[in-house]
Amino acid sequence: MAEQIPFSIVESVLSSLGSLVVRKLGSMYGVRNELEKLEETLGTLNVVLLDAEDQLEKSHAVTDWVKRLKRAVYAVDDLLDDFATYQLRRGGGGLARKVSHFFSCSSSNQVAFRFLMSGRVDDIKVALDDIKKDIFLLSAIPRTTIHPRGYNNTRRETHSSPSLSTSNLDLRNAEIQKIVKLLVSPNNEDIFIVVICGIGGLGKTTLAQLVFNDEIVTKHFEPKLWVCVSDDDSGEGFDANVLLKKITKSKNDASLDDLKKTLDEKLSQKKFLLVLDDVWNKRREDWEKVRPLLEVGAKESKILVTTRNTEVSFMGNNTTPFELKGLGQEESWKLFSKITFGGHEHTVSKEIINVGKEIVNLCNGVPLIINTFGGILMQFKSDLSKWESIRQNENLLSLPHGNDNVLRVLKLSYDNLPTHLKQCFTYCALFPQDYEIEKKLLVQLWIAQGYIQSPNVNEQLEDIGDRYFEELVSRSLLKKVEEDGFNDKLTYKMHDLIHDLAQSIVGSEVLVVRNDGSSISREARHISLLFEMKAIMEKKAMVGKPLRSFLNLYRRDVLEDTTNLNSFLPSVTCLRVLSLDDLGIKKVPKCLGKLRHLRYLDLSNNDFVILPNSISRLKNLQTLNLQNCRRLKKFPKNMRELINLRQLENDGCYGLTHMPHGMRKLTSLQSLPLFVVGNGIGRLRNHKVGSLSELESLHQLRGS
């Protein structure tokens, strides 16, 4: 596919164009008629988007048409945002006051802004008109793509589906016992490595997790370690340095000698169990470099490997392969029925049951596919036509034992998503495989990107986002990470094949960057970083890109010199999301205030003492994450101007001396973990220190 229809952005833009506020602003700047024409044209394009999506894989011309449409839609989104932001920066108050203020002023800046915006509107109109002329490429039949504004995202005839790991505990019990015996039996002391191999989706990682948590295994081995090797399939993930860093949880700059020493201290003469999950590297020479480093434990130590590649199973002497097969027909139906009907199979028609069994038999015993179809069809337990259409799907009918076709079958789970969930799902590709995604964070990012719209003023975006999230979970597109009792955050993962699916849909628009960024596409809009920030900044590979997300996921990096950052940030003015987490930043760049579209800003775990006043220019900012900025002493004095702020995460900011006066104006604020009351002296001096009375106006505050 490699191109995605921006359904959520289209909905957001159409909603804005039809709003009273935008119509008034259009009148103020003399472009109301032009904006109405944009709305009309985009509305016409909207009704053929499903046809465009259907043909993306079949026509290069349609793919190019969608690419042009996306550029135009994002341009409209930025345009409307600029209108609103300009007015917010010119002063608060209601719309009537803004209009009055506009006509009472005659500054050259207003004339220049009006001229600039008029030109942008004309350019976008020309682009959309050209796109509209090419609708014939689709041979389209108009269809509604966007749910009504009042759509209630309550799932039809649904129930809580069991987790895949819970289901597999029963279905894979025989396999669990066999692998446990290989690991702990005295008769198998000569075995050092057990390799679970099989095609994608069989549940190799889930099986390894069940073995890892088995009571007998837990008593037998100390310590137990789990490492996800699959950074990518280039082999880098199995490099000795990279692997030892993961095992020892060492800093990125640790030398190989330091890593060997730490590993020796951790494992020497101990009876350990090490799980290497999702290994791709099949080069014997690489494994021969790594294996001796791991042969430091007691004789009974074991390594458990999961892999799709059967060649990986030949990892040297003392290695035993364990080939994982698909479920039998009875077990397959048991899993499907449990997910789809929740133990109430007797309430479903015989016709549905018969078609369901045919579908399950076509799944070749692959639990991920069974689970995915269960998540789809649980929504339509009384719609026989839907079940028939799934049964007749050409990819399902021709499903051989191979990973590529598994992916094509899994795409049905995306095709059957409501349009409002499609961009929410694919945005998850911004996180690397096996990454634990925090639910609260992901919902905040969706809101920042405009993927969530509220049909009424009484419902919070966060609550709608929670529902979206749970629906993705119910469809097995996200799975909950087992809680360990030490982390109170709700975290989730994507199965590696589901992650591959999301990535195949969005292509280069959403990227995880693992190098200096020199090959980043000009179409990239959402980027996360798993590489040194300094190298990326020096290369200037992202300067001028139409980025809307930039997340730093490379932990323990240090960016002492922010010179390159100061030149980079002003060039990416479309950013909605920016994370500069854990970079050792001692001085926050003032140029952050130029990122007028920014909704989400993460500066957590840094070393700065003050936030520059320029932060208060971010009128659209919804989330400001300052967690564990322990040296931070004070907020900007004009903090009250962040009128759209919803989340102020400041837990761990123990250096704060007081809260600024005017916090009461942040009436959308929902999260404020820490409120520091000053000593009262400042409050008597021009009311610059906020008191507890500020909290009385913050009616939206919620508990954690």
QUILIN-V842855 format. One record per helix or strand of 3 or more residues. SS is the DSSP state (A for helix, B for strand). FROM is the first residue (numbers start at 1). LEN is the number of residues. Records with the same first field share a line. If there is no record, write none. Layout:
BEGIN
SS->FROM-LEN  FROM-LEN
END
This chain:
BEGIN
A->7-11  20-9  32-15  49-7  60-31  95-10  108-31  164-8  173-12  186-3  204-9  215-6  236-3  240-9  256-12  284-11  310-4  329-13  345-3  350-13  367-14  384-8  394-4  403-13  419-12  439-11  461-14  496-14  533-7  563-7  590-5  613-5  639-3  663-3  681-4  692-6
B->193-5  224-5  273-5  302-6  319-5  491-3  510-4  526-4  549-4  577-3  600-3  623-3  647-3
END
